[in-house]
């Protein structure tokens, strides 16, 4: 297997949010002035009406955006999904930015979409992840991938195996693929062939790997990734935006492999002789099997 993976980080990437609403777009600049706080207010005001922050409005029947597949992060939030599908108007907030301006540029665009949604009583769909964002949530100045920037989640419980086989290699049902890394100039990540009982551990491997690769997305042009990547505690902690170490043992090596120009697979390192699920069960720090979520550290006062 090659010792490195070649990728190309594009010079610019696009982030797009759509506010699905019953109301027509009024004065977008005024709405954002009323709703936006710093550090986003000044940046949004300066970028508005340029390719760095373009706001466009359509009747839903004429919209270039198909929101029928948008899903709420909370699977019980059927109301938001219905509102997104049946909205009368679509207001797009699009940001085309140099990758060196990420992730702050994406935060500015999402903060602007939140301001418009608050004014227009709309729901926000992140087109990069196909997810409906939680309502009434202010944009956090501290960036963390865990803050709804990565569209990958555990499969619903009712999609797990029904035969009750809890053995390590009892099935290979689960395939997890990220959505949203492309807006940061990176390929998406995938881990496939996972047994249902190991799905959370596999998800946390994806999260830690995504966090580890984030700085590379700010370097436009050809880049070389090591195919053998040792993940450390700070990678998973950084995903959640916390400084507290999440495991005390040494690095967790993973093997990366290219599945195409914009997709990378993750698996056990070549020195591990067992199966993917044996690796997930035997080699990962215990926290990878336990951590569903945690709260980001507060910003310094």
N, C-alpha and C positions, 0 to 999 in steps of 0.2 A: 504494500500500500504506500502511495506517495507520502513523503514526510511533510509536505506542505500542500496547502490549497490556495489557488489563485482566485481572487475575486476582483471586481472593479467597483469602486465606490463612485457613483455618479456625482458630477459637480453640483447638481441641484436635485432636490426632492420635493414632492408635493404632499401636503397635508390638506385634507378636506373634511369639513363637518357640515352637516345639513340640519337646519332647524325646521322641523315639520310642525306646521301651525295652521290655525284657522284664520289668522289675521294677515293683512297685507303689511309689507315692509314699509315702515315710515322713514324717519330720519335716522339712519344707522349710526351716524356720528354722534348725534345727540343721545341716542340710547346707550351707547358705550360710555359716553362721558358720565352719564348718571350712574351706571352700574359698575364700571371697571375701577379697580384699585391698582395702586402701584405694586410691583414694578411693571405691570402690563399696560396701564393707561397711556403713558407717554409713548411707548413703543407702538401700540395699536393706532393712536392718533397720527403718528408720523407715517405709518405704513399703509393706512387706509387708502383705497382707490389706486393702489399699485399692485403689481403681481405678488408682492409680499403679503398683501392682505386684501383680497378682492371679495366683495360681497355682491352676490347676484340673486335675483328673485324670479321664481317661475310659479305659475299655477301648476299644481301637481300633475294635471293631465298633460302638460307640456314639458315637464321636468326632465332633464337628462339623467336624473338619479332614480334608480329603482330601489325603494326602501322596503319592498315586500319581505326580503329575507333578513331584515335587521332584527336582532334579538337583544332582549334586555339582559344585563348582567345578573340580575335577580330573576331566576326562571319563573317565579310566581308573579312577576310584574307584567301581566297580560295587558293591562290598561295602556301602558306606554307603547307596547307593540301595536295595539289596535290604533292608537292615536298616530303613530308613525305611518301606518299603512293607509289610513283614511284621511290624512291631512289634506286641506284644500290648497295650501301654499308650501313651497319648498324654498328656503333661503339658504344658499350655499356660502360658506366661509372657506375660502381657498387660499393657501399660502404656498408659493413657489419660492424656495429659499436655497441659498448656498448651504451645503451640508455643514460647513464650519459654523453656521448660525444656529445649528440644532444642539440641544433640544429646546432652547428658549423660544425659537421661532414657532415651534409647534404649540408651546404653551400659550404664546400670545394669541394664536389663532383659536385655540380652544377657549381661552378666556373671553375672546370676542364673541364666540358662539354662545357661551353661557350668558353673556350680557344681553344678546339679542333674544335668547330663549326666555330670559326673565321678563323682558319687556313685552314679548309677543305671546307669552303663555304657551311656549312650544316645547317639544322634546328634541334632544340633540342626538343625531346619529353620526357616529364616527365611521366614515366610509373606509378608512384604512383597516379597521377591525371588524366592520359590519355589526358593531355593538351600539346599543342605546345607552347613553351615559346616565348615571344616577342624577336625579333631579335635585335642585337646590343645593348644589355642592360648589363652594367657591374654589377657584383655581389656586392650588397650593404653589407658592413661589419656590419651594424646594422640590426639585424634580426627582421622581422615583418611578422606575418602570412599573412598579406595582400599582401606581395610581391610574389604572385603566388605560395604560398605553400599550399593553401587550394582550392581544386577543387570543389567548389560549386558556382553556379551563378544563376541569375534569368532566368526563362524560356523565350524564345523568345516571343516578342509581338504577333506574329502570332499564338502562341499556347494558348493565352488567350481565354476566353469564347467569342463567337461571338454573344451571345444573348443580350449583352449590360446591363446585370443585375449588377449594381454597389452596391447593398445592402450588408450589412456586412456579411450575411450568404448566399449570392446569389449563391455561388458554393463552391466546395471543391477540386478544380482541382490540386492544386500545392502540390507537394511533393519534399522537398529539402533534399538531403543527402550529407554530406561532403565526400571528397576523399582526402587522404593525411595525415590524423592524425595517421594512423597506423605506418608510418615511425618514428613517435615520441613516439611510444609505447602506443598510446591511441586508444580506440574504435572510430569508426566513429559516427557522430551525425545525427539525422533525425528529421524533423518536417513535418508532413503530414496532409492533410485535410485542407489546407490553401486556402482561397478564393483569386482569382486573384488580387483584389485590395490591399490585405495585403501581397503580396509576398516580398516586400522589407523589411517590418518590420520583417517578419519571418526570412529572410536571416540575418538581423542584430542580431537577437536573437541567431542564430547559431554561428555567428562570435564571439559574446561576450562570449558565453559558451565555445567555443573552446579555446579562449584565457585564460579563467579562469582555464581550466583543464591542460594547457600546463606544469606547473611545476610538476604535478603528473607523467607525462611521463618519467621523469628522475629518477624515483624511482623503480628499478626492483623488481618484486615479487608481491605477493597479496597486493591489495590496496582496501580501502573502501571509496567510494564516498557518500556524503550526497545526498539523493534523492531530498531534498528541498535545492535549491541553490539560494542564493540572489546575482544576478548580480549587479555590480556597474558601474559607469561611467568609471572608470579606465579599466574595462574589454574591453569595446568597443574601448576606446582610445588606449589601448595597442595593440589591433589587428592591428590598423593602424600605430603603432609606433609613437604616439604623446603623449605629456604630458598634453595638454590642456584638461580640463574637457569637456565632451560632454553633460552632463545633470547635473542639480543642485539638483534635487529631490532625495529622498531616494532610497534604493535598489529596484531592480525589481526581485521578487522571481519567479523562474521557477521550474517545477517538472520534474525530470529525472526518466526514467523507462528503465529497461533492455529489449532489444528485442533479445538478444542473447549474446554470449561471446564477440563479436566485434562490437556491434551496440547498441546505446542508443537513446531513443526518448526524445524529449523535449516538454513540454506542460505547460498549466497554473497551478498555485499552487492549492492545494485542496480546499483552502478557497474561491477561485473564483467560483461562482455558474453558470456563463454563459458558452457560447461555446468558442472554441478555437479562432474563428475569432472575437467574441466580446471582448475577452481578448486582442488580438492583437490590436484592434481598441481603446479600452477604457483605458487600463492600461499601455501601453508602453509610455515612454518619446517621445515627438514629433520628436526628432532627429532620432529615429529608423525608422520613416516613410519617412525621407528625405535624409539620408546620403547615397549617392551612392559611394563616395570615397573621400579620401583626401591624401595629401602629407605627408610622414613621416618627423619627425623633423630631421634636419641635425645632423651629428655627431659632438661632441665638437671638436674644433680645438686643 
